[in-house]
């Protein structure tokens, strides 16, 4: 209980965001390539679109949005997106 309350940190799920996918080969990111846009909309919509992707391929995706410290960075990793999805569902 000594931790900062999650509810103290507001996240604007209506903020503009882009869901991107890394080109892949054998379900592995091709690091020498550039990720391409899959969908664009709100952070909420991009999180929902990400969560609809098959779990085994989620590591190929990321969300780019304006940073909202301390919970939202400009590039959200799959693990970070899953945590934000849980937070969104909790709120």
N, CA, C and O atoms as CSV, one atom per row, in Angstrom:
chain,resi,resn,atom,element,x,y,z
A,1,UNK,N,N,0.819,-1.200,0.000
A,1,UNK,CA,C,0.000,0.000,0.000
A,1,UNK,C,C,0.856,1.254,0.000
A,1,UNK,O,O,0.342,2.344,-0.249
A,2,UNK,N,N,2.125,1.131,0.267
A,2,UNK,CA,C,3.002,2.283,0.283
A,2,UNK,C,C,3.348,2.784,-1.102
A,2,UNK,O,O,3.877,3.886,-1.246
A,3,UNK,N,N,3.055,1.980,-2.139
A,3,UNK,CA,C,3.345,2.393,-3.504
A,3,UNK,C,C,2.398,3.505,-3.927
A,3,UNK,O,O,1.297,3.637,-3.393
A,4,UNK,N,N,2.840,4.304,-4.897
A,4,UNK,CA,C,1.973,5.347,-5.431
A,4,UNK,C,C,0.745,4.689,-6.046
A,4,UNK,O,O,0.854,3.681,-6.744
A,5,UNK,N,N,-0.389,5.250,-5.788
A,5,UNK,CA,C,-1.630,4.688,-6.301
A,5,UNK,C,C,-1.703,4.843,-7.809
A,5,UNK,O,O,-1.395,5.906,-8.350
A,6,UNK,N,N,-2.111,3.780,-8.482
A,6,UNK,CA,C,-2.263,3.828,-9.933
A,6,UNK,C,C,-3.283,4.883,-10.318
A,6,UNK,O,O,-3.138,5.544,-11.346
A,7,UNK,N,N,-4.319,5.046,-9.497
A,7,UNK,CA,C,-5.361,6.006,-9.826
A,7,UNK,C,C,-4.853,7.447,-9.754
A,7,UNK,O,O,-5.484,8.353,-10.298
A,8,UNK,N,N,-3.713,7.663,-9.084
A,8,UNK,CA,C,-3.121,8.996,-9.043
A,8,UNK,C,C,-2.500,9.368,-10.387
A,8,UNK,O,O,-2.332,10.549,-10.692
A,9,UNK,N,N,-2.167,8.377,-11.175
A,9,UNK,CA,C,-1.542,8.596,-12.473
A,9,UNK,C,C,-2.604,8.470,-13.553
A,9,UNK,O,O,-3.054,7.372,-13.880
A,10,UNK,N,N,-2.990,9.595,-14.090
A,10,UNK,CA,C,-4.040,9.601,-15.107
A,10,UNK,C,C,-3.438,9.265,-16.472
A,10,UNK,O,O,-2.347,9.722,-16.815
A,11,UNK,N,N,-4.166,8.462,-17.237
A,11,UNK,CA,C,-3.774,8.141,-18.602
A,11,UNK,C,C,-4.894,8.613,-19.514
A,11,UNK,O,O,-6.057,8.271,-19.301
A,12,UNK,N,N,-4.550,9.395,-20.528
A,12,UNK,CA,C,-5.530,9.866,-21.509
A,12,UNK,C,C,-5.639,8.822,-22.611
A,12,UNK,O,O,-4.853,8.822,-23.558
A,13,UNK,N,N,-6.625,7.926,-22.481
A,13,UNK,CA,C,-6.810,6.866,-23.464
A,13,UNK,C,C,-7.399,7.401,-24.767
A,13,UNK,O,O,-7.496,6.665,-25.748
A,14,UNK,N,N,-7.799,8.691,-24.786
A,14,UNK,CA,C,-8.314,9.318,-26.006
A,14,UNK,C,C,-7.189,9.978,-26.811
A,14,UNK,O,O,-7.441,10.532,-27.881
A,15,UNK,N,N,-5.962,9.924,-26.310
A,15,UNK,CA,C,-4.826,10.527,-27.008
A,15,UNK,C,C,-4.584,9.837,-28.353
A,15,UNK,O,O,-4.784,8.628,-28.466
A,16,UNK,N,N,-4.156,10.587,-29.371
A,16,UNK,CA,C,-3.861,9.976,-30.674
A,16,UNK,C,C,-2.727,8.955,-30.557
A,16,UNK,O,O,-1.767,9.164,-29.816
A,17,UNK,N,N,-2.849,7.856,-31.290
A,17,UNK,CA,C,-1.838,6.799,-31.248
A,17,UNK,C,C,-1.840,6.032,-32.562
A,17,UNK,O,O,-2.792,6.093,-33.341
A,18,UNK,N,N,-0.745,5.305,-32.787
A,18,UNK,CA,C,-0.597,4.483,-33.987
A,18,UNK,C,C,-0.110,3.107,-33.566
A,18,UNK,O,O,0.859,2.989,-32.816
A,19,UNK,N,N,-0.782,2.065,-34.047
A,19,UNK,CA,C,-0.336,0.690,-33.830
A,19,UNK,C,C,0.542,0.313,-35.013
A,19,UNK,O,O,0.132,0.435,-36.167
A,20,UNK,N,N,1.754,-0.148,-34.714
A,20,UNK,CA,C,2.696,-0.520,-35.757
A,20,UNK,C,C,3.127,-1.968,-35.593
A,20,UNK,O,O,3.123,-2.522,-34.494
A,21,UNK,N,N,3.501,-2.566,-36.729
A,21,UNK,CA,C,3.990,-3.946,-36.727
A,21,UNK,C,C,5.359,-3.977,-37.383
A,21,UNK,O,O,5.594,-3.340,-38.410
A,22,UNK,N,N,6.251,-4.729,-36.766
A,22,UNK,CA,C,7.581,-4.927,-37.337
A,22,UNK,C,C,7.501,-5.993,-38.419
A,22,UNK,O,O,6.857,-7.024,-38.224
A,23,UNK,N,N,8.151,-5.758,-39.564
A,23,UNK,CA,C,8.267,-6.845,-40.538
A,23,UNK,C,C,8.958,-8.025,-39.851
A,23,UNK,O,O,9.823,-7.846,-38.994
A,24,UNK,N,N,8.555,-9.234,-40.246
A,24,UNK,CA,C,9.095,-10.398,-39.548
A,24,UNK,C,C,9.390,-11.529,-40.518
A,24,UNK,O,O,8.889,-11.571,-41.642
A,25,UNK,N,N,10.212,-12.430,-40.046
A,25,UNK,CA,C,10.524,-13.652,-40.770
A,25,UNK,C,C,10.592,-14.746,-39.725
A,25,UNK,O,O,11.358,-14.643,-38.767
A,26,UNK,N,N,9.796,-15.796,-39.897
A,26,UNK,CA,C,9.775,-16.856,-38.899
A,26,UNK,C,C,9.322,-16.360,-37.536
A,26,UNK,O,O,9.807,-16.842,-36.512
A,27,UNK,N,N,8.389,-15.397,-37.506
A,27,UNK,CA,C,7.841,-14.818,-36.276
A,27,UNK,C,C,8.901,-14.083,-35.451
A,27,UNK,O,O,8.741,-13.911,-34.242
A,28,UNK,N,N,9.984,-13.651,-36.104
A,28,UNK,CA,C,11.026,-12.857,-35.441
A,28,UNK,C,C,11.109,-11.495,-36.131
A,28,UNK,O,O,11.038,-11.397,-37.356
A,29,UNK,N,N,11.260,-10.444,-35.315
A,29,UNK,CA,C,11.406,-9.097,-35.872
A,29,UNK,C,C,12.628,-9.008,-36.774
A,29,UNK,O,O,13.693,-9.542,-36.463
A,30,UNK,N,N,12.451,-8.326,-37.890
A,30,UNK,CA,C,13.591,-8.004,-38.746
A,30,UNK,C,C,14.081,-6.629,-38.301
A,30,UNK,O,O,13.505,-5.610,-38.681
A,31,UNK,N,N,15.136,-6.601,-37.503
A,31,UNK,CA,C,15.604,-5.369,-36.866
A,31,UNK,C,C,16.145,-4.354,-37.867
A,31,UNK,O,O,16.233,-3.166,-37.556
A,32,UNK,N,N,16.513,-4.815,-39.080
A,32,UNK,CA,C,17.035,-3.890,-40.074
A,32,UNK,C,C,15.925,-3.239,-40.900
A,32,UNK,O,O,16.200,-2.512,-41.854
A,33,UNK,N,N,14.683,-3.502,-40.531
A,33,UNK,CA,C,13.530,-2.931,-41.232
A,33,UNK,C,C,12.859,-1.890,-40.348
A,33,UNK,O,O,13.218,-1.719,-39.183
A,34,UNK,N,N,11.887,-1.203,-40.918
A,34,UNK,CA,C,11.144,-0.160,-40.206
A,34,UNK,C,C,9.723,-0.670,-39.976
A,34,UNK,O,O,9.117,-1.223,-40.894
A,35,UNK,N,N,9.177,-0.495,-38.764
A,35,UNK,CA,C,7.800,-0.938,-38.527
A,35,UNK,C,C,6.817,-0.142,-39.394
A,35,UNK,O,O,7.053,1.024,-39.712
A,36,UNK,N,N,5.721,-0.791,-39.765
A,36,UNK,CA,C,4.722,-0.123,-40.590
A,36,UNK,C,C,3.411,0.008,-39.815
A,36,UNK,O,O,3.136,-0.748,-38.883
A,37,UNK,N,N,2.616,0.991,-40.232
A,37,UNK,CA,C,1.363,1.308,-39.541
A,37,UNK,C,C,0.298,0.262,-39.837
A,37,UNK,O,O,0.059,-0.089,-40.992
A,38,UNK,N,N,-0.333,-0.227,-38.787
A,38,UNK,CA,C,-1.434,-1.180,-38.902
A,38,UNK,C,C,-2.764,-0.447,-38.717
A,38,UNK,O,O,-3.715,-0.667,-39.467
A,39,UNK,N,N,-2.816,0.422,-37.713
A,39,UNK,CA,C,-4.024,1.213,-37.488
A,39,UNK,C,C,-3.659,2.503,-36.770
A,39,UNK,O,O,-2.609,2.615,-36.139
A,40,UNK,N,N,-4.555,3.469,-36.887
A,40,UNK,CA,C,-4.354,4.772,-36.270
A,40,UNK,C,C,-5.657,5.183,-35.625
A,40,UNK,O,O,-6.735,4.925,-36.161
A,41,UNK,N,N,-5.559,5.820,-34.474
A,41,UNK,CA,C,-6.759,6.267,-33.767
A,41,UNK,C,C,-6.383,6.721,-32.378
A,41,UNK,O,O,-5.353,7.366,-32.180
A,42,UNK,N,N,-7.221,6.383,-31.414
A,42,UNK,CA,C,-6.939,6.745,-30.033
A,42,UNK,C,C,-6.051,5.668,-29.398
A,42,UNK,O,O,-5.937,4.557,-29.914
A,43,UNK,N,N,-5.441,6.014,-28.292
A,43,UNK,CA,C,-4.661,5.028,-27.541
A,43,UNK,C,C,-5.565,3.854,-27.167
A,43,UNK,O,O,-5.151,2.698,-27.254
A,44,UNK,N,N,-6.773,4.143,-26.761
A,44,UNK,CA,C,-7.736,3.094,-26.406
A,44,UNK,C,C,-7.992,2.155,-27.589
A,44,UNK,O,O,-7.973,0.935,-27.424
A,45,UNK,N,N,-8.230,2.714,-28.779
A,45,UNK,CA,C,-8.510,1.898,-29.969
A,45,UNK,C,C,-7.286,1.065,-30.357
A,45,UNK,O,O,-7.419,-0.091,-30.756
A,46,UNK,N,N,-6.102,1.653,-30.239
A,46,UNK,CA,C,-4.882,0.923,-30.591
A,46,UNK,C,C,-4.617,-0.214,-29.600
A,46,UNK,O,O,-4.170,-1.289,-29.998
A,47,UNK,N,N,-4.890,0.016,-28.322
A,47,UNK,CA,C,-4.740,-1.054,-27.323
A,47,UNK,C,C,-5.719,-2.181,-27.639
A,47,UNK,O,O,-5.355,-3.356,-27.579
A,48,UNK,N,N,-6.959,-1.827,-27.974
A,48,UNK,CA,C,-7.967,-2.847,-28.311
A,48,UNK,C,C,-7.544,-3.639,-29.542
A,48,UNK,O,O,-7.666,-4.864,-29.562
A,49,UNK,N,N,-7.045,-2.949,-30.576
A,49,UNK,CA,C,-6.602,-3.627,-31.799
A,49,UNK,C,C,-5.435,-4.565,-31.491
A,49,UNK,O,O,-5.372,-5.677,-32.017
A,50,UNK,N,N,-4.515,-4.116,-30.641
A,50,UNK,CA,C,-3.373,-4.947,-30.253
A,50,UNK,C,C,-3.846,-6.201,-29.525
A,50,UNK,O,O,-3.372,-7.300,-29.814
A,51,UNK,N,N,-4.775,-6.047,-28.582
A,51,UNK,CA,C,-5.237,-7.170,-27.778
A,51,UNK,C,C,-5.996,-8.201,-28.618
A,51,UNK,O,O,-6.140,-9.349,-28.197
A,52,UNK,N,N,-6.481,-7.811,-29.792
A,52,UNK,CA,C,-7.172,-8.748,-30.684
A,52,UNK,C,C,-6.183,-9.576,-31.504
A,52,UNK,O,O,-6.574,-10.566,-32.123
A,53,UNK,N,N,-4.910,-9.187,-31.516
A,53,UNK,CA,C,-3.896,-9.938,-32.260
A,53,UNK,C,C,-3.612,-11.249,-31.530
A,53,UNK,O,O,-3.720,-11.313,-30.306
A,54,UNK,N,N,-3.250,-12.292,-32.276
A,54,UNK,CA,C,-2.914,-13.566,-31.617
A,54,UNK,C,C,-1.722,-13.379,-30.667
A,54,UNK,O,O,-0.719,-12.765,-31.031
A,55,UNK,N,N,-1.842,-13.910,-29.461
A,55,UNK,CA,C,-0.785,-13.748,-28.450
A,55,UNK,C,C,0.607,-14.118,-28.961
A,55,UNK,O,O,1.563,-13.415,-28.634
A,56,UNK,N,N,0.769,-15.196,-29.752
A,56,UNK,CA,C,2.119,-15.567,-30.202
A,56,UNK,C,C,2.777,-14.546,-31.138
A,56,UNK,O,O,3.989,-14.596,-31.349
A,57,UNK,N,N,1.985,-13.618,-31.703
A,57,UNK,CA,C,2.583,-12.631,-32.614
A,57,UNK,C,C,2.606,-11.221,-32.027
A,57,UNK,O,O,3.062,-10.292,-32.693
A,58,UNK,N,N,2.132,-11.044,-30.811
A,58,UNK,CA,C,2.059,-9.697,-30.230
A,58,UNK,C,C,3.423,-9.032,-30.073
A,58,UNK,O,O,3.513,-7.804,-30.068
A,59,UNK,N,N,4.476,-9.820,-29.946
A,59,UNK,CA,C,5.813,-9.235,-29.777
A,59,UNK,C,C,6.267,-8.473,-31.026
A,59,UNK,O,O,7.274,-7.767,-30.984
A,60,UNK,N,N,5.542,-8.610,-32.121
A,60,UNK,CA,C,5.887,-7.913,-33.355
A,60,UNK,C,C,5.261,-6.519,-33.428
A,60,UNK,O,O,5.517,-5.779,-34.378
A,61,UNK,N,N,4.447,-6.155,-32.440
A,61,UNK,CA,C,3.703,-4.898,-32.468
A,61,UNK,C,C,4.215,-3.908,-31.419
A,61,UNK,O,O,4.824,-4.288,-30.419
A,62,UNK,N,N,3.945,-2.630,-31.682
A,62,UNK,CA,C,4.200,-1.572,-30.702
A,62,UNK,C,C,3.222,-0.444,-30.982
A,62,UNK,O,O,2.677,-0.332,-32.081
A,63,UNK,N,N,3.010,0.384,-29.979
A,63,UNK,CA,C,2.145,1.558,-30.135
A,63,UNK,C,C,3.008,2.789,-29.937
A,63,UNK,O,O,3.812,2.862,-29.008
A,64,UNK,N,N,2.829,3.753,-30.826
A,64,UNK,CA,C,3.519,5.042,-30.706
A,64,UNK,C,C,2.480,6.100,-30.392
A,64,UNK,O,O,1.432,6.178,-31.033
A,65,UNK,N,N,2.791,6.918,-29.388
A,65,UNK,CA,C,1.867,7.959,-28.938
A,65,UNK,C,C,2.671,9.038,-28.221
A,65,UNK,O,O,3.867,8.873,-27.979
A,66,UNK,N,N,2.016,10.132,-27.888
A,66,UNK,CA,C,2.689,11.179,-27.111
A,66,UNK,C,C,2.916,10.662,-25.694
A,66,UNK,O,O,2.019,10.053,-25.112
A,67,UNK,N,N,4.100,10.894,-25.130
A,67,UNK,CA,C,4.371,10.413,-23.771
A,67,UNK,C,C,3.430,11.048,-22.741
A,67,UNK,O,O,3.072,12.222,-22.835
A,68,UNK,N,N,3.048,10.237,-21.763
A,68,UNK,CA,C,2.253,10.699,-20.622
A,68,UNK,C,C,2.916,10.147,-19.366
A,68,UNK,O,O,2.458,9.152,-18.804
A,69,UNK,N,N,3.998,10.794,-18.926
A,69,UNK,CA,C,4.717,10.272,-17.754
A,69,UNK,C,C,3.799,10.183,-16.542
A,69,UNK,O,O,2.914,11.025,-16.392
A,70,UNK,N,N,3.977,9.201,-15.679
A,70,UNK,CA,C,5.035,8.190,-15.719
A,70,UNK,C,C,4.610,6.881,-16.390
A,70,UNK,O,O,5.443,5.993,-16.570
A,71,UNK,N,N,3.343,6.742,-16.762
A,71,UNK,CA,C,2.851,5.432,-17.219
A,71,UNK,C,C,2.952,5.184,-18.716
A,71,UNK,O,O,3.009,4.031,-19.143
A,72,UNK,N,N,2.975,6.240,-19.521
A,72,UNK,CA,C,2.957,6.063,-20.974
A,72,UNK,C,C,4.206,6.676,-21.582
A,72,UNK,O,O,4.484,7.860,-21.395
A,73,UNK,N,N,4.959,5.858,-22.315
A,73,UNK,CA,C,6.140,6.328,-23.034
A,73,UNK,C,C,5.772,6.535,-24.501
A,73,UNK,O,O,4.677,6.164,-24.925
A,74,UNK,N,N,6.678,7.125,-25.276
A,74,UNK,CA,C,6.347,7.404,-26.680
A,74,UNK,C,C,6.245,6.143,-27.527
A,74,UNK,O,O,5.491,6.113,-28.499
A,75,UNK,N,N,7.001,5.091,-27.168
A,75,UNK,CA,C,6.885,3.796,-27.853
A,75,UNK,C,C,6.549,2.752,-26.798
A,75,UNK,O,O,7.322,2.513,-25.871
A,76,UNK,N,N,5.389,2.140,-26.954
A,76,UNK,CA,C,4.925,1.159,-25.972
A,76,UNK,C,C,5.231,-0.256,-26.461
A,76,UNK,O,O,4.820,-0.652,-27.552
A,77,UNK,N,N,5.952,-1.001,-25.647
A,77,UNK,CA,C,6.268,-2.394,-25.961
A,77,UNK,C,C,5.036,-3.257,-25.737
A,77,UNK,O,O,4.090,-2.828,-25.076
A,78,UNK,N,N,5.038,-4.480,-26.285
A,78,UNK,CA,C,3.888,-5.370,-26.059
A,78,UNK,C,C,3.583,-5.575,-24.580
A,78,UNK,O,O,2.416,-5.588,-24.188
A,79,UNK,N,N,4.609,-5.734,-23.757
A,79,UNK,CA,C,4.388,-5.935,-22.317
A,79,UNK,C,C,3.727,-4.702,-21.702
A,79,UNK,O,O,2.834,-4.819,-20.863
A,80,UNK,N,N,4.174,-3.529,-22.125
A,80,UNK,CA,C,3.633,-2.270,-21.629
A,80,UNK,C,C,2.165,-2.116,-22.060
A,80,UNK,O,O,1.324,-1.668,-21.280
A,81,UNK,N,N,1.872,-2.492,-23.308
A,81,UNK,CA,C,0.501,-2.395,-23.819
A,81,UNK,C,C,-0.433,-3.293,-23.009
A,81,UNK,O,O,-1.547,-2.893,-22.671
A,82,UNK,N,N,0.020,-4.498,-22.700
A,82,UNK,CA,C,-0.797,-5.428,-21.908
A,82,UNK,C,C,-1.073,-4.844,-20.525
A,82,UNK,O,O,-2.191,-4.947,-20.021
A,83,UNK,N,N,-0.062,-4.232,-19.910
A,83,UNK,CA,C,-0.263,-3.602,-18.592
A,83,UNK,C,C,-1.258,-2.447,-18.687
A,83,UNK,O,O,-2.112,-2.297,-17.813
A,84,UNK,N,N,-1.157,-1.625,-19.743
A,84,UNK,CA,C,-2.108,-0.514,-19.908
A,84,UNK,C,C,-3.515,-1.045,-20.150
A,84,UNK,O,O,-4.493,-0.443,-19.707
A,85,UNK,N,N,-3.619,-2.163,-20.848
A,85,UNK,CA,C,-4.935,-2.761,-21.082
A,85,UNK,C,C,-5.553,-3.190,-19.749
A,85,UNK,O,O,-6.743,-2.986,-19.511
A,86,UNK,N,N,-4.738,-3.779,-18.896
A,86,UNK,CA,C,-5.238,-4.177,-17.563
A,86,UNK,C,C,-5.658,-2.958,-16.756
A,86,UNK,O,O,-6.691,-2.974,-16.087
A,87,UNK,N,N,-4.847,-1.893,-16.821
A,87,UNK,CA,C,-5.171,-0.660,-16.110
A,87,UNK,C,C,-6.484,-0.080,-16.628
A,87,UNK,O,O,-7.350,0.324,-15.851
A,88,UNK,N,N,-6.616,-0.047,-17.948
A,88,UNK,CA,C,-7.840,0.488,-18.572
A,88,UNK,C,C,-9.046,-0.313,-18.116
A,88,UNK,O,O,-10.079,0.265,-17.778
A,89,UNK,N,N,-8.932,-1.636,-18.101
A,89,UNK,CA,C,-10.047,-2.476,-17.675
A,89,UNK,C,C,-10.366,-2.273,-16.191
A,89,UNK,O,O,-11.523,-2.349,-15.778
A,90,UNK,N,N,-9.327,-2.015,-15.400
A,90,UNK,CA,C,-9.501,-1.792,-13.969
A,90,UNK,C,C,-10.238,-0.482,-13.712
A,90,UNK,O,O,-11.082,-0.402,-12.820
A,91,UNK,N,N,-9.916,0.539,-14.494
A,91,UNK,CA,C,-10.523,1.848,-14.317
A,91,UNK,C,C,-11.910,1.851,-14.935
A,91,UNK,O,O,-12.601,2.869,-14.896
